Amino acid sequence: SDEIKKSIGFLSGNTKLYGRLTPRELLQYFGELYEIPLQQVKQRSEEIFELLDMHQFAHQRIEKLSTDQTQKTSIARCILHDPPVFILDEPTLGLDPVGRRYRQCRALQLFPHDGRKRLDHPVQRSSG
């Protein structure tokens, strides 16, 4: 049902985004889908852009973004509606290695001890 969808933030390693939109437009679009008031979407978008260091490219078309920037945009879409459950399949796939470590620490701020659940599927690396 729609209520179940609104209670889950889902991110897979190969999530596709609308290339002709900017990250800001994409969040506004998904805000409408989640029936979030526009002012709340704008406020939440600013918080996310700050957290994920996205201000520099928030007005660029997604099709022109780097892999790192596109993955940040996917993460932003996943957390926009502040769901109680997050399902993250390889959330750092495509993020630059230095930034990945930094954002993993910062991302802990997204999951305070308030009862929300985070289900991760880490990147599997071969040892050979």
C-alpha positions as CSV (number, residue, x, y, z in Angstrom):
1,S,0.0,0.0,0.0
2,D,1.0,3.7,-0.3
3,E,1.5,3.9,3.5
4,I,4.0,1.1,3.4
5,K,5.9,2.7,0.5
6,K,6.1,6.0,2.5
7,S,7.6,4.2,5.5
8,I,10.6,2.8,3.6
9,G,13.6,4.4,2.0
10,F,15.1,2.1,-0.6
11,L,18.4,2.5,-2.4
12,S,20.0,-0.1,-4.6
13,G,23.4,0.0,-6.2
14,N,21.9,0.6,-9.7
15,T,19.0,3.0,-9.0
16,K,18.1,4.9,-12.1
17,L,17.3,8.6,-11.9
18,Y,15.6,11.1,-14.3
19,G,18.6,12.5,-16.2
20,R,16.9,15.6,-17.5
21,L,16.1,16.8,-13.9
22,T,18.5,18.5,-11.5
23,P,18.9,17.0,-8.0
24,R,16.8,19.8,-6.6
25,E,14.0,19.1,-9.1
26,L,14.2,15.4,-8.5
27,L,13.7,15.9,-4.8
28,Q,10.7,18.2,-5.4
29,Y,9.2,15.6,-7.7
30,F,9.6,12.8,-5.1
31,G,8.3,15.2,-2.4
32,E,5.1,15.5,-4.5
33,L,4.9,11.7,-4.8
34,Y,5.3,11.3,-1.1
35,E,2.7,14.1,-0.5
36,I,5.2,16.3,1.4
37,P,4.3,20.0,1.6
38,L,6.5,22.0,-0.8
39,Q,8.0,24.1,2.0
40,Q,9.0,21.0,3.9
41,V,10.6,19.5,0.8
42,K,12.6,22.7,0.3
43,Q,13.8,22.7,3.9
44,R,14.6,19.0,3.9
45,S,16.4,19.3,0.6
46,E,18.6,22.0,2.0
47,E,19.5,19.8,5.0
48,I,20.3,16.9,2.8
49,F,22.4,19.0,0.4
50,E,24.4,20.3,3.3
51,L,24.8,16.8,4.8
52,L,25.9,15.2,1.5
53,D,27.8,18.3,0.2
54,M,25.6,18.7,-2.8
55,H,25.1,22.4,-3.1
56,Q,27.7,22.8,-5.8
57,F,25.7,20.6,-8.3
58,A,22.1,20.9,-7.0
59,H,21.1,22.8,-10.1
60,Q,22.9,20.7,-12.7
61,R,21.1,18.1,-14.8
62,I,21.6,14.6,-13.4
63,E,22.7,13.3,-16.8
64,K,25.8,15.6,-16.5
65,L,26.8,14.5,-13.0
66,S,29.7,12.3,-12.0
67,T,29.1,8.8,-10.6
68,D,29.8,10.2,-7.1
69,Q,27.3,13.0,-7.6
70,T,24.7,10.7,-9.0
71,Q,25.0,8.3,-6.1
72,K,24.7,11.2,-3.6
73,T,21.5,12.3,-5.5
74,S,20.2,8.7,-5.1
75,I,20.9,8.8,-1.4
76,A,19.1,12.1,-1.1
77,R,16.0,10.7,-2.8
78,C,16.1,7.7,-0.4
79,I,16.1,9.8,2.7
80,L,14.0,12.8,1.6
81,H,10.8,11.6,3.3
82,D,12.6,10.6,6.5
83,P,11.3,7.1,6.6
84,P,11.5,4.9,9.7
85,V,13.0,2.0,7.7
86,F,16.0,2.3,5.3
87,I,16.9,-0.5,2.9
88,L,20.3,0.2,1.5
89,D,21.9,-2.1,-1.0
90,E,25.5,-1.0,-1.5
91,P,24.9,2.6,-0.6
92,T,28.5,3.7,-1.1
93,L,28.8,2.1,-4.5
94,G,30.1,4.9,-6.9
95,L,31.2,7.2,-4.1
96,D,34.8,8.4,-4.2
97,P,37.0,6.4,-1.6
98,V,37.9,9.4,0.6
99,G,34.4,10.8,0.5
100,R,33.0,7.4,1.2
101,R,34.7,7.1,4.6
102,Y,33.7,10.7,5.5
103,R,30.1,10.2,4.5
104,Q,29.8,6.9,6.3
105,C,30.7,8.7,9.5
106,R,28.3,11.6,8.7
107,A,25.6,9.2,7.6
108,L,25.4,8.0,11.2
109,Q,23.7,11.3,12.0
110,L,20.8,10.1,9.8
111,F,20.1,7.2,12.0
112,P,19.8,8.5,15.6
113,H,18.7,6.2,18.4
114,D,15.0,6.8,17.8
115,G,13.9,3.4,16.8
116,R,14.5,3.7,13.0
117,K,15.9,0.7,11.3
118,R,18.7,0.5,8.7
119,L,19.2,-2.6,6.7
120,D,22.5,-2.6,4.8
121,H,23.9,-4.9,2.2
122,P,27.6,-4.1,2.0
123,V,29.7,-4.3,-1.1
124,Q,31.2,-7.7,-1.5
125,R,34.9,-7.7,-2.5
126,S,36.8,-10.7,-3.8
127,S,40.0,-11.6,-2.1
128,G,41.8,-12.7,-5.2
